[in-house]
Amino acid sequence: MKRFATLYAELDATTSTAAKVAALQRYLAEAPPDDAAWAVYFLAGGRPRQVVRTSVLRALACEMAALPDWLFEASYQAVGDLAETIAHVLPPGQAPDEAPLAEWVQQRLLPLRGLPEPELRARVQAQWAVLDGLGRMLWVKLAGGGFRVGVSRLLVQRALAQHAGLEPSLVAQRMMGYTDARSLPTAAAYAALIAPAPDGQAGAPKDGRPYPFFLAHALLPEAGLHECLGPVDEWLVEWKYDGIRAQLVKRAGRVWIWSRGEELVTEAFPELLPLAQALPEGTVLDGELLAWQGPAPGSPGPGLWGSGRPAPFNLLQQRLGRKRLSAQLLARAPVVFLAYDLLEADGQDLRALPQGQRRQRLEEGLRGTGLAVSPALREPDWPQVTLARQAARDLGVEGLMLKRLDSAYGVGRTRQGGLWWKWKVDPMTVDGVLIYAQAGHGRRASLYTDYTFAVWNRPPASAEEAQAVIEAIARGEPLPSQPGQALTEQPLQLVAFAKAYSGLTDEEFKQVDAVIRRSTLQKFGPVRSVRPSLVFELAFEGIQASPRHKSGVALRFPRMARLRPDKPLHEASTLAELQALMAALDPAGSAATSSP
C-alpha cells in the first residue's frame, strides 16, 4: 500500500506525461505482480463497488477527531476533497503498516462490504490506525469508490508497453475487459498483459474480449470541407448516433456485448442474442445500441431507416443497471444494434483492411441476418453533405461521421493508420439565470464554480415585473402579483432547471465567484442562494421530460457557453421555450419518462 500511495502522490504532483510514464515504469519494475495487477486496474479506470458509504466514513472521522459536523463541513469546503479532509483531521496513528497493496485490497478492504455497522466501524478504525496521512487518503478513495488520479488509460498502456517491450496496440488489445468489475485482477491476468509476443502482433482474441475501440476526432472546419478533407468520394459518410457505442462478439458459440467503457452489457439486451447467435463463429461487429421507435431498421417505409427511427437516449438509459428487465420495460424501450464496422470475420482480424473493404464485407455478411447496417450517405459533393447534416437533429441523430475509405481501424483516438471525424450539429442553447452556487473540488475548492440555473415560468410582462420578483426574492418575501392579474394566472417566478460546472475560463470563474460572494442571500450547508443578477448562455446536447425535476425537463450534457452581460434578466428564457424545444425534438412524446 505504501508503494502505491507514493506512486499516487508522484502522479498527482505533475502534469508532465513523460514524468507520469517514468513514475509508472519505476513502480512496475519494483512492485510484486499481485500489487501491479491491482495498480494497473485502478489507474486504468477499474472501480470495485463501494465497500463503505462515505457518510459512515465521515461520521467515524468526526468521532475519532472529536470534531462537530459543522467544523468538519467547513474543513471539507476549504480542502475540497473528502478523502484528503478525513486524512487531515484524524489523530496520528501507529507505525505505518508495510502490507502490500493486494493484501490491503483483497483481505482488508473488500471484506468490509456488508458488515454489521459495529464490526465495520471497529475494522475501519483499526485499519486507519496503521496508515499514515497519505495512506489514509488513498484508503478512503478506494473504499468510498472515489479513486481518481490524472492518468489516462492510454498513458497506463504506454507505460506497460515500455516496461514489457511491447507494441502499445498489443497492450491495448490485451487490456480490453481488464477493468470489468465482474472479474477482479490477479497476478496471472497481469502476467498475460506483459507476456512476450512472438511476432509482436496481436491477432484475434480467442475468448469473448472485444478489440480496443477506434475513436473519432471532433471536426471543426476552418475552411471548406474540400480544402480540409479532399474529394468527398474518398470518404464514407454516416450518421452519428446518440446511443451506446458497443462491440458485439460471437466466438465459441457464445455472444458478448461490450460497451465502449468496457462494461459487459449482454444481459441488458436479451432481444439481440438470437440475432447474434445466427452470425458465423469468429465475428466481431462495431456499432451502436439504440432505443428504437417503430419497426426495426430496414423495414418498409418512407424514412431513412424504414418506418422506424432512433428514440431519445433517456429511453435507452432505462435498460442499464437493472437486475431484472420486465416485459413492460422491454416492450416500452425496444433496442436495436446498428452495425457500422466489421472487425473480425471467420476468426480473422480485419482491422488492418481499408475502411471501404470492411464496409463491403459488413454489408454482405449481415444481409438476411436481421441485424441492420448503418446507412451510408451517398451525396455527390460536400455542400450536399453539409445540407444533410442540418437535418440530423430532426432525424434523432447527433450529426455525421466521416471515415476515410482507405483508413485502417485504429486504437483509441489516434490518427496513426486511420482517420475518423465526428461532425456534430451545433448544440442547443438556452439563457438561464444563476440562482444557486456551490464551491468546486480540487484546485477549485476555494471558488464557487458549480451553479444552478433557472428560467421564468412564463414570459415577464415587463422588465418592472421581473425586477419586482427579484426584489421579493432578495427580501425573502412572497412573490408579488400584478394589478389586474387573473386568479388563474401563475405568479411570475424563476424555476430551477439545470446545473453546470464547466465552460468558463479560470478568469471568468473568479469574476462570477466575486459576484456570488457579494450577492449571497442564504447558506444551506455548502450551497449559497444568490440574488439573481447574472444570465448565462447554456449549451446542451439533448432535452427530455423528467418527473424528477421541478421544471419537468432535464438537459443532456449542459455546460456554460458564455456569460450574457448583454441580456437583461427579464429576457432570459422561459419554461415554455424549453417545452417547445422538447416537443419539436420528440413530437410523439417519449414514453421513457417513468420507470416501471
C-alpha positions as CSV (number, residue, x, y, z in Angstrom):
1,M,0.0,0.0,0.0
2,K,2.8,2.4,0.9
3,R,4.5,1.9,-2.5
4,F,1.2,2.6,-4.3
5,A,0.5,5.6,-2.2
6,T,3.9,7.0,-3.2
7,L,3.1,6.4,-6.8
8,Y,-0.3,8.1,-6.4
9,A,1.5,11.2,-4.9
10,E,4.0,11.3,-7.8
11,L,1.3,11.1,-10.4
12,D,-0.8,13.7,-8.7
13,A,2.1,16.1,-8.3
14,T,2.9,16.5,-12.0
15,T,1.2,17.4,-15.3
16,S,4.1,16.1,-17.4
17,T,3.2,13.0,-19.4
18,A,6.8,11.9,-19.5
19,A,7.2,12.2,-15.7
20,K,4.0,10.1,-15.2
21,V,5.1,7.4,-17.6
22,A,8.5,7.3,-15.8
23,A,6.9,7.0,-12.4
24,L,4.6,4.2,-13.6
25,Q,7.6,2.3,-15.1
26,R,9.5,2.6,-11.8
27,Y,6.6,1.2,-9.9
28,L,6.0,-1.7,-12.4
29,A,9.7,-2.6,-12.2
30,E,9.6,-2.8,-8.4
31,A,6.1,-4.0,-7.5
32,P,5.2,-7.7,-7.0
33,P,2.8,-9.0,-9.7
34,D,-0.2,-9.1,-7.3
35,D,0.3,-5.4,-6.5
36,A,1.0,-4.4,-10.1
37,A,-2.2,-6.1,-11.2
38,W,-4.3,-4.0,-8.8
39,A,-2.4,-0.8,-9.5
40,V,-3.0,-1.2,-13.3
41,Y,-6.6,-2.0,-12.6
42,F,-7.2,1.2,-10.5
43,L,-5.2,3.5,-12.7
44,A,-6.9,2.3,-15.9
45,G,-10.3,3.1,-14.5
46,G,-11.3,0.0,-12.6
47,R,-13.6,0.6,-9.7
48,P,-15.0,-2.2,-7.5
49,R,-18.3,-1.4,-5.9
50,Q,-18.2,1.0,-2.9
51,V,-17.3,-1.0,0.2
52,V,-18.1,1.6,2.8
53,R,-20.6,4.5,2.5
54,T,-18.9,7.9,2.6
55,S,-21.4,9.1,5.2
56,V,-20.2,6.3,7.5
57,L,-16.5,7.3,6.9
58,R,-17.3,10.9,7.5
59,A,-19.2,10.3,10.8
60,L,-16.4,8.0,12.0
61,A,-13.7,10.6,11.2
62,C,-15.7,13.2,13.2
63,E,-15.9,10.9,16.1
64,M,-12.3,9.9,16.1
65,A,-11.1,13.6,15.7
66,A,-13.7,14.9,18.3
67,L,-15.0,17.4,15.7
68,P,-18.6,18.7,15.4
69,D,-20.1,18.1,12.0
70,W,-20.2,21.8,11.1
71,L,-16.5,22.1,11.7
72,F,-15.8,19.1,9.5
73,E,-18.0,20.5,6.8
74,A,-16.1,23.8,6.9
75,S,-12.9,22.0,6.6
76,Y,-14.2,19.9,3.7
77,Q,-15.3,23.1,1.9
78,A,-11.8,24.6,2.4
79,V,-10.0,21.4,1.3
80,G,-12.4,20.4,-1.5
81,D,-11.7,16.6,-1.2
82,L,-13.4,14.3,1.3
83,A,-10.6,11.7,1.5
84,E,-8.0,14.4,2.0
85,T,-10.1,16.1,4.6
86,I,-10.5,12.9,6.6
87,A,-6.8,12.2,6.4
88,H,-6.1,15.7,7.8
89,V,-8.5,15.6,10.7
90,L,-7.7,12.1,12.0
91,P,-5.4,11.8,15.0
92,P,-1.9,10.4,14.4
93,G,-1.8,6.6,14.1
94,Q,0.7,3.9,14.9
95,A,3.7,3.0,12.8
96,P,2.6,2.5,9.2
97,D,1.8,-1.0,8.1
98,E,4.0,-2.4,5.4
99,A,1.4,-4.8,3.9
100,P,1.3,-4.8,0.1
101,L,-1.5,-3.3,-2.0
102,A,-3.0,-6.6,-3.0
103,E,-3.3,-7.7,0.7
104,W,-4.9,-4.4,1.6
105,V,-7.5,-4.6,-1.1
106,Q,-8.3,-8.4,-1.0
107,Q,-8.0,-9.1,2.7
108,R,-8.9,-5.8,4.3
109,L,-10.9,-3.5,2.1
110,L,-13.2,-5.8,0.1
111,P,-14.3,-7.9,3.1
112,L,-15.8,-4.7,4.7
113,R,-18.7,-4.7,2.3
114,G,-21.9,-5.8,4.1
115,L,-20.5,-6.0,7.6
116,P,-22.8,-5.0,10.5
117,E,-22.0,-1.4,11.5
118,P,-20.3,-2.0,14.9
119,E,-17.9,-4.5,13.3
120,L,-17.4,-2.3,10.3
121,R,-16.5,0.7,12.5
122,A,-14.1,-1.3,14.5
123,R,-12.3,-2.6,11.4
124,V,-12.1,0.8,9.8
125,Q,-10.6,2.3,12.9
126,A,-8.0,-0.5,13.1
127,Q,-7.0,0.0,9.5
128,W,-6.8,3.8,9.7
129,A,-4.6,3.3,12.8
130,V,-1.8,1.7,10.8
131,L,-1.7,4.1,7.9
132,D,0.0,7.5,7.5
133,G,-1.8,10.5,6.2
134,L,-1.2,9.7,2.5
135,G,-2.2,6.1,3.1
136,R,-5.4,7.1,4.8
137,M,-6.4,9.5,2.0
138,L,-5.8,6.7,-0.6
139,W,-7.7,4.2,1.6
140,V,-10.8,6.5,1.7
141,K,-10.7,7.0,-2.1
142,L,-10.5,3.2,-2.7
143,A,-13.1,2.2,-0.1
144,G,-15.5,5.0,-0.9
145,G,-15.4,4.4,-4.7
146,G,-13.9,7.8,-5.4
147,F,-10.4,6.9,-6.6
148,R,-9.2,9.2,-9.4
149,V,-5.8,10.5,-10.5
150,G,-4.6,12.4,-13.5
151,V,-3.7,9.4,-15.6
152,S,-5.5,8.2,-18.7
153,R,-5.9,4.6,-19.7
154,L,-3.8,5.3,-22.8
155,L,-0.9,6.5,-20.6
156,V,-1.1,3.3,-18.5
157,Q,-1.0,1.3,-21.7
158,R,2.0,3.3,-22.8
159,A,3.9,2.7,-19.6
160,L,3.1,-1.1,-19.6
161,A,4.2,-1.3,-23.2
162,Q,7.6,0.4,-22.5
163,H,8.0,-1.7,-19.3
164,A,7.4,-5.0,-21.2
165,G,9.0,-4.0,-24.6
166,L,5.7,-4.5,-26.5
167,E,3.7,-2.5,-29.0
168,P,1.2,-0.2,-27.3
169,S,-1.6,-1.5,-29.6
170,L,-0.9,-5.1,-28.4
171,V,-1.2,-4.0,-24.8
172,A,-4.3,-2.0,-25.5
173,Q,-5.9,-5.1,-27.0
174,R,-4.9,-7.3,-24.1
175,M,-6.3,-4.8,-21.6
176,M,-9.8,-5.0,-23.1
177,G,-12.1,-6.2,-20.3
178,Y,-9.3,-5.9,-17.7
179,T,-11.2,-3.4,-15.6
180,D,-14.6,-5.1,-15.8
181,A,-15.9,-5.2,-12.2
182,R,-17.1,-8.8,-12.7
183,S,-13.6,-10.2,-12.7
184,L,-11.0,-8.7,-10.3
185,P,-7.3,-8.5,-11.3
186,T,-4.8,-11.3,-10.5
187,A,-1.1,-11.8,-10.9
188,A,-1.9,-14.2,-13.8
189,A,-4.0,-11.6,-15.5
190,Y,-1.2,-9.0,-15.1
191,A,1.3,-11.5,-16.5
192,A,-0.8,-12.0,-19.5
193,L,-0.8,-8.2,-20.2
194,I,3.0,-8.1,-20.4
195,A,3.8,-11.6,-21.8
196,P,6.1,-11.5,-24.8
197,A,4.5,-11.7,-28.2
198,P,6.4,-14.0,-30.6
199,D,5.6,-11.9,-33.7
200,G,4.8,-8.6,-32.0
201,Q,1.3,-8.6,-33.4
202,A,-2.0,-9.0,-31.5
203,G,-4.0,-11.5,-33.6
204,A,-7.7,-12.2,-32.9
205,P,-8.6,-12.9,-29.3
206,K,-9.8,-16.5,-28.6
207,D,-12.2,-15.5,-25.8
208,G,-15.0,-13.0,-25.5
209,R,-12.9,-9.9,-25.3
210,P,-13.6,-7.1,-27.7
211,Y,-11.0,-5.0,-29.6
212,P,-9.9,-1.6,-28.5
213,F,-12.4,0.9,-29.8
214,F,-11.3,3.4,-32.5
215,L,-12.3,6.9,-31.6
216,A,-13.0,9.9,-33.8
217,H,-11.7,13.4,-33.6
218,A,-14.1,16.4,-33.5
219,L,-14.3,18.2,-36.8
220,L,-14.2,22.0,-36.6
221,P,-13.6,23.0,-40.2
222,E,-11.8,26.4,-40.6
223,A,-12.2,26.3,-44.3
224,G,-14.3,24.5,-46.9
225,L,-14.6,20.8,-46.5
226,H,-13.0,20.1,-49.8
227,E,-9.9,22.1,-48.7
228,C,-9.8,20.3,-45.4
229,L,-10.6,16.7,-46.4
230,G,-10.2,16.4,-50.2
231,P,-12.8,14.9,-52.5
232,V,-16.0,13.6,-51.0
233,D,-15.7,10.2,-52.8
234,E,-12.7,9.4,-50.6
235,W,-14.9,9.3,-47.5
236,L,-17.6,7.1,-46.0
237,V,-20.3,9.4,-44.6
238,E,-22.6,8.0,-41.9
239,W,-24.9,9.4,-39.2
240,K,-23.5,9.9,-35.7
241,Y,-26.0,8.3,-33.3
242,D,-27.0,9.2,-29.8
243,G,-26.7,5.7,-28.3
244,I,-24.2,3.4,-26.6
245,R,-21.1,2.5,-28.7
246,A,-20.7,-1.3,-28.5
247,Q,-19.0,-4.3,-29.9
248,L,-20.9,-7.5,-30.5
249,V,-18.7,-10.5,-30.2
250,K,-19.6,-14.0,-31.4
251,R,-17.0,-16.7,-30.5
252,A,-17.0,-20.3,-29.3
253,G,-20.8,-20.5,-29.6
254,R,-21.4,-17.6,-27.2
255,V,-22.3,-13.9,-27.6
256,W,-20.9,-11.0,-25.7
257,I,-21.9,-7.3,-25.9
258,W,-19.3,-4.8,-24.6
259,S,-19.8,-1.1,-24.2
260,R,-17.1,1.4,-25.1
261,G,-16.5,1.8,-21.3
262,E,-15.6,-2.0,-21.3
263,E,-18.6,-3.0,-19.4
264,L,-20.2,-6.3,-20.3
265,V,-23.8,-5.4,-21.0
266,T,-25.1,-8.6,-22.7
267,E,-27.8,-9.2,-20.1
268,A,-29.3,-5.8,-20.6
269,F,-30.2,-6.6,-24.3
270,P,-31.6,-10.1,-24.4
271,E,-33.5,-9.5,-27.7
272,L,-30.3,-9.1,-29.6
273,L,-28.9,-12.6,-28.6
274,P,-31.0,-14.7,-31.1
275,L,-29.9,-12.4,-34.0
276,A,-26.2,-12.5,-32.9
277,Q,-26.3,-16.3,-32.4
278,A,-27.0,-16.7,-36.1
279,L,-23.7,-15.0,-37.0
280,P,-20.8,-17.1,-38.1
281,E,-18.2,-18.1,-35.5
282,G,-15.4,-15.5,-35.1
283,T,-17.5,-12.4,-35.9
284,V,-17.0,-9.0,-34.2
285,L,-19.2,-6.0,-35.1
286,D,-18.7,-2.4,-34.1
287,G,-21.8,-0.4,-33.9
288,E,-24.4,1.4,-31.8
289,L,-27.0,0.3,-29.3
290,L,-30.1,2.4,-29.8
291,A,-33.5,2.6,-28.3
292,W,-36.0,2.4,-31.2
293,Q,-39.4,3.8,-32.1
294,G,-41.5,1.8,-34.6
295,P,-40.5,-1.2,-36.8
296,A,-36.9,-2.3,-36.8
297,P,-34.4,-0.6,-39.2
298,G,-34.7,-1.7,-42.8
299,S,-38.5,-2.3,-42.6
300,P,-40.6,-1.0,-45.4
301,G,-41.4,2.7,-45.1
302,P,-40.6,6.2,-46.3
303,G,-38.0,7.2,-43.7
304,L,-34.2,6.8,-43.7
305,W,-34.4,3.6,-41.7
306,G,-37.8,2.5,-43.0
307,S,-40.8,3.1,-40.8
308,G,-38.9,3.4,-37.5
309,R,-36.3,5.9,-36.1
310,P,-33.9,6.3,-33.2
311,A,-35.6,7.1,-29.9
312,P,-34.3,9.6,-27.3
313,F,-31.3,8.4,-25.3
314,N,-33.1,8.5,-21.9
315,L,-35.3,5.6,-23.1
316,L,-32.2,3.5,-23.7
317,Q,-30.8,4.6,-20.3
318,Q,-33.6,2.8,-18.6
319,R,-32.2,-0.6,-19.7
320,L,-28.9,-0.2,-17.9
321,G,-28.0,-1.2,-14.4
322,R,-31.2,-3.2,-13.8
323,K,-31.1,-6.6,-12.2
324,R,-34.4,-7.6,-13.8
325,L,-35.8,-6.5,-17.2
326,S,-39.6,-6.6,-17.0
327,A,-41.7,-7.5,-20.1
328,Q,-43.2,-4.0,-19.8
329,L,-39.8,-2.3,-20.0
330,L,-38.7,-4.5,-22.9
331,A,-41.8,-3.5,-24.8
332,R,-41.6,0.2,-23.9
333,A,-37.9,0.5,-24.7
334,P,-37.0,-1.8,-27.6
335,V,-33.4,-1.8,-28.6
336,V,-31.6,-2.4,-31.9
337,F,-27.9,-2.9,-32.8
338,L,-26.9,-0.8,-35.8
339,A,-23.6,-2.1,-37.1
340,Y,-21.1,0.2,-38.9
341,D,-17.9,-1.8,-39.0
342,L,-16.7,-5.4,-39.2
343,L,-13.6,-6.0,-37.1
344,E,-13.4,-9.8,-37.3
345,A,-14.8,-12.4,-39.7
346,D,-14.2,-16.2,-39.5
347,G,-11.8,-15.6,-36.6
348,Q,-9.6,-13.3,-38.7
349,D,-8.7,-9.8,-37.5
350,L,-9.8,-7.4,-40.3
351,R,-8.8,-4.1,-38.7
352,A,-5.8,-3.5,-41.0
353,L,-8.1,-3.7,-44.1
354,P,-9.2,-0.4,-45.6
355,Q,-12.5,1.0,-44.3
356,G,-14.1,0.6,-47.8
357,Q,-13.3,-3.1,-47.8
358,R,-14.5,-3.7,-44.3
359,R,-17.8,-1.8,-45.1
360,Q,-18.4,-4.0,-48.2
361,R,-17.8,-7.2,-46.2
362,L,-20.1,-5.9,-43.4
363,E,-23.0,-5.3,-45.8
364,E,-22.5,-8.7,-47.4
365,G,-22.1,-10.5,-44.1
366,L,-25.2,-9.1,-42.4
367,R,-27.6,-9.5,-45.4
368,G,-30.5,-11.6,-44.3
369,T,-29.4,-11.8,-40.6
370,G,-31.9,-9.4,-39.1
371,L,-29.1,-7.1,-37.9
372,A,-29.1,-3.7,-39.6
373,V,-26.2,-1.8,-41.1
374,S,-25.9,1.9,-40.5
375,P,-26.9,3.6,-43.8
376,A,-24.2,5.5,-45.7
377,L,-25.0,8.9,-47.2
378,R,-24.3,8.9,-51.0
379,E,-24.0,12.7,-51.5
380,P,-22.2,13.9,-54.7
381,D,-20.3,16.8,-53.0
382,W,-19.5,18.4,-49.7
383,P,-22.3,21.1,-49.9
384,Q,-24.9,18.3,-50.1
385,V,-23.2,16.6,-47.1
386,T,-23.5,19.9,-45.2
387,L,-27.2,20.1,-46.0
388,A,-27.7,16.6,-44.8
389,R,-26.0,17.4,-41.5
390,Q,-28.5,20.2,-40.9
391,A,-31.3,17.7,-40.8
392,A,-29.6,15.5,-38.3
393,R,-31.4,16.6,-35.2
394,D,-34.8,16.1,-36.9
395,L,-33.8,12.5,-37.6
396,G,-32.9,11.9,-34.0
397,V,-29.1,11.7,-34.5
398,E,-26.2,13.9,-33.4
399,G,-24.6,14.8,-36.7
400,L,-22.3,13.0,-39.1
401,M,-19.3,10.6,-39.0
402,L,-16.7,10.9,-41.7
403,K,-14.4,7.9,-42.3
404,R,-11.6,7.7,-44.9
405,L,-12.2,4.8,-47.2
406,D,-8.5,3.9,-47.2
407,S,-8.2,4.0,-43.4
408,A,-7.5,1.1,-41.1
409,Y,-9.3,0.6,-37.8
410,G,-7.0,2.2,-35.2
411,V,-6.7,2.1,-31.5
412,G,-8.2,4.9,-29.4
413,R,-8.1,8.5,-30.5
414,T,-5.2,8.4,-32.9
415,R,-4.5,9.4,-36.5
416,Q,-2.0,6.6,-37.0
417,G,-3.2,4.2,-39.6
418,G,-6.7,5.6,-39.9
419,L,-8.8,8.7,-39.6
420,W,-12.3,9.3,-38.4
421,W,-14.0,12.6,-37.8
422,K,-17.2,13.3,-35.9
423,W,-19.1,16.4,-37.2
424,K,-21.8,17.1,-34.7
425,V,-24.6,19.5,-35.1
426,D,-24.3,22.7,-33.2
427,P,-25.5,22.4,-29.6
428,M,-28.9,23.7,-28.5
429,T,-28.8,26.8,-26.2
430,V,-30.9,28.5,-23.6
431,D,-30.4,31.6,-21.5
432,G,-30.6,30.8,-17.7
433,V,-30.4,32.9,-14.6
434,L,-27.9,31.9,-11.9
435,I,-29.7,31.2,-8.6
436,Y,-27.5,28.8,-6.5
437,A,-23.8,28.2,-6.3
438,Q,-21.5,25.7,-4.6
439,A,-17.7,25.5,-4.3
440,G,-15.8,23.3,-6.6
441,H,-13.4,20.5,-5.8
442,G,-9.7,20.0,-6.0
443,R,-8.0,23.1,-7.3
444,R,-11.4,24.9,-7.5
445,A,-12.2,24.2,-3.9
446,S,-11.8,27.9,-3.0
447,L,-14.1,29.2,-5.7
448,Y,-17.8,28.9,-6.4
449,T,-17.9,27.1,-9.7
450,D,-20.9,24.7,-9.6
451,Y,-24.0,26.6,-10.5
452,T,-27.8,26.0,-10.6
453,F,-29.8,27.9,-13.2
454,A,-33.4,28.9,-13.6
455,V,-35.8,30.1,-16.3
456,W,-39.0,32.1,-16.0
457,N,-42.2,30.0,-15.5
458,R,-43.9,32.4,-18.0
459,P,-42.7,35.4,-20.0
460,P,-42.5,38.5,-17.8
461,A,-45.0,41.2,-18.7
462,S,-42.3,43.8,-18.4
463,A,-38.8,44.5,-17.0
464,E,-40.5,46.0,-14.0
465,E,-42.5,42.8,-13.2
466,A,-39.3,40.8,-13.4
467,Q,-37.4,43.3,-11.2
468,A,-40.2,43.1,-8.6
469,V,-39.8,39.3,-8.4
470,I,-36.0,39.8,-7.9
471,E,-36.6,42.2,-5.1
472,A,-39.0,39.9,-3.4
473,I,-36.5,37.0,-3.6
474,A,-33.8,39.3,-2.1
475,R,-36.1,40.2,0.8
476,G,-37.4,36.7,1.3
477,E,-41.0,37.8,0.7
478,P,-43.8,36.1,-1.2
479,L,-43.8,36.6,-4.9
480,P,-45.8,39.7,-5.9
481,S,-48.9,39.7,-8.1
482,Q,-49.6,42.3,-10.8
483,P,-52.6,44.6,-10.8
484,G,-55.4,43.0,-12.8
485,Q,-53.7,39.6,-12.8
486,A,-56.3,36.8,-13.1
487,L,-56.6,34.4,-10.2
488,T,-55.8,31.5,-12.6
489,E,-52.6,33.1,-13.9
490,Q,-49.4,31.9,-12.3
491,P,-47.3,34.4,-10.3
492,L,-44.1,35.1,-12.1
493,Q,-41.2,33.1,-10.7
494,L,-37.8,31.5,-11.6
495,V,-37.8,27.7,-11.9
496,A,-34.6,25.8,-11.4
497,F,-33.9,23.5,-14.4
498,A,-30.2,22.8,-14.9
499,K,-26.8,22.5,-13.1
500,A,-23.5,23.2,-14.8
501,Y,-19.9,23.5,-13.7
502,S,-17.8,23.7,-16.9
503,G,-17.3,26.0,-19.8
504,L,-15.9,29.2,-18.3
505,T,-12.2,30.2,-18.1
506,D,-10.4,30.5,-14.8
507,E,-10.6,34.2,-15.0
508,E,-14.4,34.1,-15.7
509,F,-14.9,31.8,-12.7
510,K,-13.1,34.3,-10.5
511,Q,-15.4,37.1,-11.7
512,V,-18.5,35.1,-11.1
513,D,-17.2,34.0,-7.7
514,A,-16.8,37.6,-6.6
515,V,-20.4,38.3,-7.7
516,I,-21.7,35.3,-5.7
517,R,-19.9,36.4,-2.6
518,R,-21.3,39.9,-2.8
519,S,-24.9,38.8,-3.5
520,T,-25.4,35.7,-1.3
521,L,-28.8,35.6,0.3
522,Q,-28.8,32.4,2.3
523,K,-26.5,29.5,3.0
524,F,-27.7,25.8,3.0
525,G,-24.6,23.9,4.1
526,P,-22.2,24.2,1.1
527,V,-24.8,25.8,-1.1
528,R,-25.4,29.5,-1.4
529,S,-28.6,31.1,-2.8
530,V,-27.8,34.3,-4.6
531,R,-29.7,37.4,-5.7
532,P,-30.5,36.7,-9.4
533,S,-28.3,39.1,-11.4
534,L,-26.4,37.0,-14.0
535,V,-27.6,35.5,-17.2
536,F,-25.6,32.6,-18.9
537,E,-26.0,31.0,-22.2
538,L,-26.1,27.3,-21.6
539,A,-25.3,24.8,-24.3
540,F,-26.6,21.2,-24.2
541,E,-27.0,18.1,-26.4
542,G,-30.5,17.0,-25.6
543,I,-33.6,17.6,-23.6
544,Q,-36.3,15.3,-22.3
545,A,-39.2,15.3,-19.9
546,S,-38.3,14.4,-16.4
547,P,-40.7,13.9,-13.5
548,R,-37.7,14.1,-11.0
549,H,-37.1,17.8,-11.7
550,K,-39.4,20.6,-10.6
551,S,-39.2,22.2,-14.0
552,G,-40.3,18.9,-15.6
553,V,-37.3,18.8,-18.0
554,A,-33.8,17.6,-17.9
555,L,-30.9,18.6,-20.2
556,R,-28.2,16.3,-21.5
557,F,-24.6,17.4,-21.0
558,P,-25.3,21.1,-20.0
559,R,-22.4,23.4,-19.9
560,M,-21.9,27.2,-19.8
561,A,-21.2,28.6,-23.2
562,R,-20.7,32.2,-22.1
563,L,-21.8,34.9,-19.8
564,R,-24.5,37.2,-21.1
565,P,-23.9,40.7,-19.6
566,D,-25.9,42.0,-22.6
567,K,-29.0,40.0,-21.7
568,P,-31.4,41.7,-19.2
569,L,-32.9,39.4,-16.6
570,H,-36.4,39.7,-18.0
571,E,-35.2,38.4,-21.4
572,A,-33.9,35.1,-20.0
573,S,-35.6,32.0,-21.4
574,T,-38.9,30.6,-20.3
575,L,-40.2,27.2,-19.4
576,A,-42.5,27.3,-22.4
577,E,-39.4,27.7,-24.7
578,L,-37.9,24.5,-23.2
579,Q,-41.1,22.6,-23.6
580,A,-41.5,23.7,-27.2
581,L,-37.9,22.6,-27.9
582,M,-38.6,19.3,-26.3
583,A,-41.8,18.8,-28.3
584,A,-40.0,19.7,-31.6
585,L,-37.3,17.1,-30.9
586,D,-39.8,14.3,-29.9
587,P,-43.2,15.1,-31.4
588,A,-44.7,11.8,-30.3
589,G,-43.6,12.4,-26.8
590,S,-41.2,10.0,-25.0
591,A,-42.7,7.1,-23.1
592,A,-39.5,6.9,-21.3
593,T,-40.1,9.4,-18.5
594,S,-41.3,7.0,-15.9
595,S,-39.9,3.8,-14.6
596,P,-41.8,0.5,-14.2
